[in-house]
Amino acid sequence: MSLQLRDASGHGLALSVLRYELPDVDPSAPAHVWDANWLVVDATLTAPGAVHRLVEPCLLTSEARDLADWLHAVADGRGTAGIGFVEPVLSFRLGRQAGGTAQVSIRLGESVVDLVVPSRGLHAAADAWAAHLQAFGER
C-alpha cells in the first residue's frame, strides 16, 4: 500500500513508488551511488478545486524512509518544522499541533494543500509508506 494522507474533506496526497529510475545501474560503482537510489514516484495532490499529479524520479531511497520517520515524529508530537528533498518538487511543513491533530502543508510542484490530520491517521500513513518501501531498499 502506498502513502495516503487525507483530511476529513478528502483532500490530501496519494504517493507511491513505481520503480527505481535506473534499475540496471551498478550500485557498487562509486559514481552511481545516487543514480542507483533514485525512485520514480506517482504523486497526486488533491486540493480544494484542483488536482495535481506528478510522475517522476524525485526521491532517493533514504529520503523516502526519512518521510516515514518524519510522519511518525509529527504524529507523536515531536516533529520538526518540515521535510524537503534533493529534488524540490515535494515537501512537507508542519503547522500547528493541538488536540491529537497536526496541520501539515504539502507542496507538490506549484500546488499546496493544508491538511489537519489526526495523529492516528499520520501513524497509519507512515506505517503504510514504510511497508510500501520494503520493496525499494537502498542499493
C-alpha positions in Angstrom: 0.0 0.0 0.0 1.2 3.5 -0.7 1.1 6.6 1.4 -2.4 8.1 1.7 -2.6 11.3 3.7 -6.0 12.9 3.7 -8.1 15.3 5.9 -11.7 14.9 6.8 -12.8 16.5 3.5 -10.8 14.0 1.4 -8.1 16.5 0.3 -4.5 15.3 0.5 -1.8 13.3 -1.0 -1.5 9.9 -2.6 2.1 8.8 -3.1 3.6 5.6 -4.4 6.9 4.4 -5.7 6.7 2.9 -9.2 10.3 1.7 -9.7 13.9 2.7 -9.4 14.7 5.3 -12.0 17.7 3.3 -13.3 17.1 -0.4 -12.3 20.0 -1.7 -14.2 22.7 0.6 -12.9 25.6 -1.0 -10.9 25.2 0.4 -7.4 28.8 -0.7 -6.5 30.3 1.9 -8.8 31.1 5.0 -6.7 29.9 7.3 -9.4 26.5 5.7 -9.4 25.6 5.7 -5.7 22.9 8.3 -6.2 21.8 7.0 -9.6 21.1 3.6 -8.1 18.8 5.0 -5.4 16.5 7.4 -7.3 12.9 6.4 -7.1 10.2 7.2 -9.6 7.1 8.2 -7.7 3.5 8.7 -8.7 2.1 11.6 -6.6 -1.4 13.1 -6.7 -2.3 16.1 -4.6 -6.0 16.8 -4.2 -6.7 20.4 -3.0 -9.9 22.4 -3.0 -10.8 22.9 -6.7 -7.6 21.3 -8.1 -5.8 18.0 -8.6 -2.1 18.0 -9.4 -0.3 14.8 -10.5 3.3 14.2 -10.9 5.2 11.1 -12.1 8.9 11.5 -12.0 12.1 10.5 -10.2 12.2 12.8 -7.2 13.0 10.9 -4.1 16.1 9.0 -3.0 15.5 5.7 -1.1 16.9 7.4 2.1 14.6 10.4 1.7 11.6 8.1 1.3 12.4 6.5 4.6 13.1 9.8 6.2 9.5 10.8 5.2 8.1 7.8 7.1 10.1 8.7 10.2 9.1 12.4 10.0 5.4 11.4 9.8 5.7 9.2 12.8 7.5 12.0 14.7 4.7 14.5 13.8 2.1 12.0 15.0 4.0 11.7 18.3 4.1 15.4 18.8 7.9 15.7 18.2 8.1 16.5 14.6 10.4 19.1 13.2 9.2 22.1 11.2 9.3 20.3 7.9 11.0 17.9 5.5 12.2 18.6 2.0 14.3 16.6 -0.5 17.1 17.0 -3.0 14.5 17.4 -5.8 12.4 20.3 -4.5 9.1 19.2 -6.2 7.8 17.6 -3.0 7.9 19.0 0.6 6.0 18.9 3.9 5.7 21.6 6.5 4.4 21.2 10.0 2.0 23.8 11.3 0.0 23.9 14.5 -0.4 20.8 16.6 -3.3 20.5 19.1 -5.8 18.0 20.4 -4.3 15.0 18.8 -4.1 16.6 15.3 -1.5 18.2 13.2 -1.7 20.8 10.5 0.5 19.6 7.6 1.1 21.6 4.5 2.1 19.6 1.4 3.7 21.1 -1.7 3.7 19.2 -5.0 5.2 21.2 -7.8 3.4 24.6 -7.6 0.4 23.2 -5.7 -0.1 23.3 -2.0 -2.7 21.8 0.3 -3.0 22.4 4.1 -4.4 19.4 5.9 -5.5 18.8 9.5 -4.8 15.2 10.2 -5.4 13.2 13.4 -2.3 11.5 14.9 -3.7 8.0 14.2 -4.0 9.0 10.5 -0.4 10.2 10.4 0.8 6.9 12.0 -1.3 4.9 9.6 0.1 6.8 6.6 3.7 6.4 7.9 3.2 2.7 8.5 1.7 2.1 5.1 4.5 4.1 3.4 7.2 2.2 5.3 5.6 -1.1 4.3 5.4 0.0 0.7 9.1 1.0 0.7 10.3 -2.5 1.7 10.4 -3.4 -2.0 12.7 -0.5 -2.6 15.8 -0.9 -0.4 19.0 1.1 -0.5 21.2 -0.2 -3.3 
